Amino acid sequence: MHKLPHILTSLYLALLVLAVIPIFTGDDALSGIFAVLLTAPWTMIFARLIEPSEGAIATGIAMVVIGGTINAALTFLVSRFFIRKFGKWS
């Protein structure tokens, strides 16, 4: 039970890596939509603050990486909190 936060965080990061691959292999404008959805709401907040120019793939990838890191940390911390709080009842 104590490994569940690591498993959930690893699963999230694996999904994020799989969502980033189409950005490099696809040639259409919506190739990174799943990466943006997985890193929400941070990519939307960063897009408002930074306002990347069109075609700035490095800025977009940086926003996805930062947003994914924040979400992975939150996934780990929240799941660890709930496991510690309610895990002893099982």
MARBA-3410 file (N, C-alpha, C, O; in Angstrom, 1 decimal):
90
0.8,-1.2,0.0,0.0,0.0,0.0,0.9,1.3,0.0,0.5,2.3,-0.6 ~ 2.0,1.2,0.6,2.9,2.4,0.7,3.6,2.7,-0.6,4.2,3.7,-0.8 ~ 3.5,1.8,-1.6,4.1,2.0,-2.9,3.1,2.6,-3.9,3.5,3.0,-5.0 ~ 1.9,2.8,-3.5,0.9,3.3,-4.4,1.2,4.7,-4.9,1.0,4.9,-6.1 ~ 1.7,5.6,-4.1,2.0,6.9,-4.6,3.1,6.9,-5.7,3.0,7.6,-6.7
4.1,6.0,-5.6,5.1,5.8,-6.6,4.5,5.2,-7.9,4.9,5.6,-9.0 ~ 3.6,4.3,-7.7,3.0,3.7,-8.9,2.1,4.7,-9.6,2.2,4.8,-10.9 ~ 1.3,5.5,-8.9,0.5,6.4,-9.6,1.3,7.5,-10.3,0.9,7.9,-11.4 ~ 2.3,8.0,-9.6,3.2,9.0,-10.2,3.9,8.5,-11.4,4.0,9.2,-12.4 ~ 4.4,7.2,-11.4,5.0,6.6,-12.5,4.1,6.4,-13.7,4.4,6.6,-14.8
2.8,6.0,-13.4,1.8,5.9,-14.4,1.5,7.2,-15.1,1.4,7.3,-16.3 ~ 1.4,8.3,-14.3,1.2,9.6,-14.8,2.3,10.1,-15.7,2.1,10.6,-16.8 ~ 3.5,9.9,-15.3,4.7,10.3,-16.1,4.8,9.4,-17.4,5.2,10.0,-18.4 ~ 4.5,8.2,-17.3,4.5,7.3,-18.5,3.4,7.8,-19.5,3.7,7.9,-20.7 ~ 2.2,8.2,-19.0,1.2,8.7,-19.9,1.7,10.1,-20.5,1.4,10.4,-21.7
2.4,10.9,-19.7,2.8,12.1,-20.2,3.9,12.0,-21.3,3.9,12.7,-22.3 ~ 4.8,11.0,-21.1,5.8,10.7,-22.1,5.1,10.3,-23.4,5.5,10.7,-24.5 ~ 4.2,9.4,-23.3,3.4,8.9,-24.5,2.7,10.0,-25.2,2.5,10.0,-26.4 ~ 2.2,11.0,-24.4,1.5,12.2,-25.0,2.4,13.2,-25.6,2.0,13.9,-26.5 ~ 3.7,13.2,-25.2,4.6,14.2,-25.8,5.2,13.6,-27.1,5.6,14.4,-28.0
5.3,12.3,-27.3,5.8,11.7,-28.5,5.2,12.3,-29.8,5.9,12.6,-30.7 ~ 3.8,12.4,-29.9,3.3,12.9,-31.1,3.7,14.3,-31.4,3.6,14.8,-32.6 ~ 4.1,15.1,-30.5,4.6,16.5,-30.8,5.8,16.4,-31.7,5.9,17.3,-32.6 ~ 6.6,15.5,-31.5,7.8,15.3,-32.3,7.6,14.5,-33.6,8.3,14.8,-34.6 ~ 6.6,13.6,-33.6,6.4,12.8,-34.8,5.3,13.3,-35.7,5.3,13.1,-36.9
4.3,14.0,-35.1,3.2,14.5,-35.9,3.5,15.9,-36.5,4.4,16.6,-36.1 ~ 2.7,16.2,-37.6,3.0,17.5,-38.2,1.7,18.4,-38.2,1.7,19.4,-38.9 ~ 0.7,18.0,-37.5,-0.5,18.9,-37.5,-0.5,19.7,-36.2,0.3,19.5,-35.3 ~ -1.3,20.7,-36.1,-1.3,21.6,-35.0,-1.8,21.0,-33.7,-1.5,21.5,-32.6 ~ -2.6,19.9,-33.8,-3.2,19.3,-32.6,-2.4,18.1,-32.1,-3.0,17.3,-31.3
-1.2,18.0,-32.5,-0.4,16.8,-32.1,-0.1,16.7,-30.6,0.2,15.7,-30.1 ~ -0.1,17.9,-30.0,0.3,17.9,-28.6,-0.9,18.1,-27.6,-0.7,18.5,-26.5 ~ -2.1,17.9,-28.1,-3.3,18.2,-27.3,-3.4,17.4,-26.1,-3.9,17.8,-25.0 ~ -3.0,16.1,-26.2,-3.1,15.2,-25.0,-2.1,15.6,-23.9,-2.3,15.5,-22.7 ~ -0.9,16.1,-24.4,0.1,16.6,-23.4,-0.4,17.8,-22.7,-0.2,18.0,-21.5
-1.1,18.7,-23.4,-1.7,19.9,-22.8,-2.8,19.5,-21.8,-2.9,20.1,-20.8 ~ -3.6,18.6,-22.2,-4.7,18.1,-21.3,-4.1,17.5,-20.0,-4.7,17.7,-18.9 ~ -3.1,16.7,-20.1,-2.5,16.0,-19.0,-1.8,17.0,-18.0,-1.6,16.7,-16.9 ~ -1.3,18.1,-18.6,-0.6,19.1,-17.7,-1.5,20.3,-17.3,-1.0,21.3,-16.8 ~ -2.8,20.2,-17.6,-3.7,21.3,-17.2,-3.8,21.3,-15.7,-3.6,20.3,-15.1
-3.9,22.4,-15.1,-4.2,23.8,-15.6,-2.9,24.6,-15.8,-3.0,25.8,-16.2 ~ -1.8,24.0,-15.5,-0.5,24.8,-15.5,-0.2,25.3,-16.9,0.3,26.4,-17.0 ~ -0.4,24.5,-18.0,-0.1,25.0,-19.3,-0.9,26.2,-19.7,-0.5,27.1,-20.4 ~ -2.2,26.2,-19.3,-3.1,27.3,-19.6,-2.6,28.6,-18.8,-2.6,29.7,-19.4 ~ -2.2,28.4,-17.6,-1.7,29.5,-16.8,-0.4,30.1,-17.4,-0.3,31.3,-17.5
0.5,29.2,-17.7,1.8,29.6,-18.3,1.6,30.3,-19.7,2.3,31.2,-20.0 ~ 0.6,29.8,-20.4,0.3,30.4,-21.8,-0.2,31.8,-21.6,0.1,32.6,-22.4 ~ -1.0,32.0,-20.6,-1.4,33.4,-20.3,-0.3,34.3,-19.9,-0.2,35.5,-20.2 ~ 0.6,33.8,-19.1,1.7,34.6,-18.5,2.8,34.9,-19.5,3.3,36.0,-19.7 ~ 3.2,33.8,-20.3,4.3,33.9,-21.2,3.9,34.4,-22.6,4.6,35.1,-23.2
2.7,33.9,-23.0,2.2,34.2,-24.4,3.3,33.8,-25.4,3.9,34.7,-26.0 ~ 3.4,32.5,-25.7,4.4,32.1,-26.7,4.0,32.5,-28.1,2.8,32.5,-28.4 ~ 5.0,32.8,-28.9,4.7,33.2,-30.3,4.3,31.9,-31.0,4.6,30.8,-30.6 ~ 3.7,32.0,-32.2,3.3,30.9,-33.0,4.5,30.1,-33.4,5.5,30.7,-33.9 ~ 4.4,28.8,-33.4,5.5,28.0,-33.8,6.7,27.9,-32.8,7.7,27.3,-33.1
6.5,28.4,-31.6,7.6,28.3,-30.6,7.5,27.0,-29.9,6.9,26.9,-28.8 ~ 8.0,25.9,-30.5,7.8,24.6,-29.9,8.6,24.4,-28.7,8.2,23.7,-27.8 ~ 9.8,25.1,-28.5,10.6,25.0,-27.3,9.8,25.6,-26.1,9.9,25.0,-25.0 ~ 9.1,26.7,-26.3,8.4,27.2,-25.2,7.2,26.3,-24.8,6.9,26.1,-23.6 ~ 6.6,25.8,-25.8,5.4,24.8,-25.5,5.9,23.6,-24.8,5.2,23.1,-23.9
7.0,23.0,-25.2,7.6,21.8,-24.6,8.0,22.2,-23.2,7.8,21.4,-22.2 ~ 8.6,23.3,-23.0,9.0,23.8,-21.6,7.7,23.9,-20.7,7.8,23.5,-19.5 ~ 6.6,24.4,-21.2,5.4,24.6,-20.4,4.9,23.2,-20.1,4.4,23.0,-19.0 ~ 4.9,22.2,-21.0,4.4,20.9,-20.8,5.3,20.2,-19.7,4.8,19.5,-18.8 ~ 6.6,20.4,-19.8,7.5,19.7,-18.8,7.3,20.3,-17.4,7.2,19.6,-16.5
7.2,21.6,-17.3,7.0,22.2,-16.0,5.6,21.9,-15.5,5.5,21.5,-14.3 ~ 4.6,21.9,-16.3,3.3,21.5,-15.8,3.2,20.1,-15.4,2.5,19.7,-14.5 ~ 3.9,19.2,-16.2,3.9,17.8,-15.9,4.6,17.5,-14.6,4.2,16.6,-13.8 ~ 5.7,18.3,-14.3,6.4,18.1,-13.1,5.6,18.5,-11.9,5.6,17.9,-10.9 ~ 4.9,19.6,-12.0,4.0,20.1,-10.9,2.9,19.1,-10.7,2.6,18.7,-9.5
2.3,18.6,-11.8,1.2,17.6,-11.6,1.7,16.3,-11.0,1.0,15.7,-10.2 ~ 2.9,15.9,-11.4,3.5,14.6,-10.9,3.7,14.8,-9.4,3.5,13.9,-8.6 ~ 4.3,15.9,-9.0,4.5,16.2,-7.6,3.2,16.2,-6.8,3.1,15.7,-5.7 ~ 2.2,16.9,-7.3,0.9,16.9,-6.7,0.3,15.5,-6.6,-0.3,15.2,-5.5 ~ 0.4,14.7,-7.6,-0.1,13.4,-7.6,0.5,12.6,-6.5,-0.1,11.9,-5.7
1.8,12.7,-6.4,2.6,11.9,-5.4,2.2,12.4,-4.0,1.9,11.6,-3.1 ~ 2.2,13.7,-3.8,1.9,14.2,-2.4,0.5,14.0,-2.0,0.3,13.6,-0.8 ~ -0.5,14.2,-2.8,-1.9,13.9,-2.5,-2.1,12.5,-2.2,-2.8,12.1,-1.2 ~ -1.6,11.6,-3.1,-1.8,10.2,-2.9,-1.1,9.7,-1.6,-1.6,8.8,-0.9 ~ 0.1,10.2,-1.3,0.8,9.8,-0.1,0.0,10.3,1.1,0.0,9.6,2.1
-0.5,11.5,1.1,-1.3,12.0,2.2,-2.5,11.1,2.5,-2.8,10.7,3.6 ~ -3.3,10.7,1.4,-4.4,9.9,1.6,-4.1,8.5,2.1,-4.8,7.8,2.9 ~ -3.0,7.9,1.6,-2.5,6.6,2.0,-2.1,6.6,3.5,-2.5,5.7,4.2 ~ -1.4,7.7,3.9,-1.0,7.8,5.3,-2.2,8.0,6.2,-2.3,7.5,7.3 ~ -3.2,8.8,5.7,-4.4,9.2,6.5,-5.4,8.0,6.6,-5.8,7.7,7.7
-5.7,7.3,5.5,-6.7,6.3,5.5,-6.2,4.9,5.3,-7.0,4.0,5.3 ~ -4.9,4.8,5.0,-4.4,3.4,4.7,-4.3,2.5,5.9,-4.2,1.3,5.7 ~ -4.3,3.0,7.1,-4.2,2.1,8.2,-5.5,1.5,8.6,-5.5,0.6,9.4 ~ -6.6,1.8,8.0,-7.9,1.2,8.2,-8.0,-0.1,7.4,-8.9,-0.9,7.8 ~ -7.2,-0.3,6.4,-7.4,-1.5,5.6,-6.7,-2.6,6.1,-6.7,-3.7,5.5
END
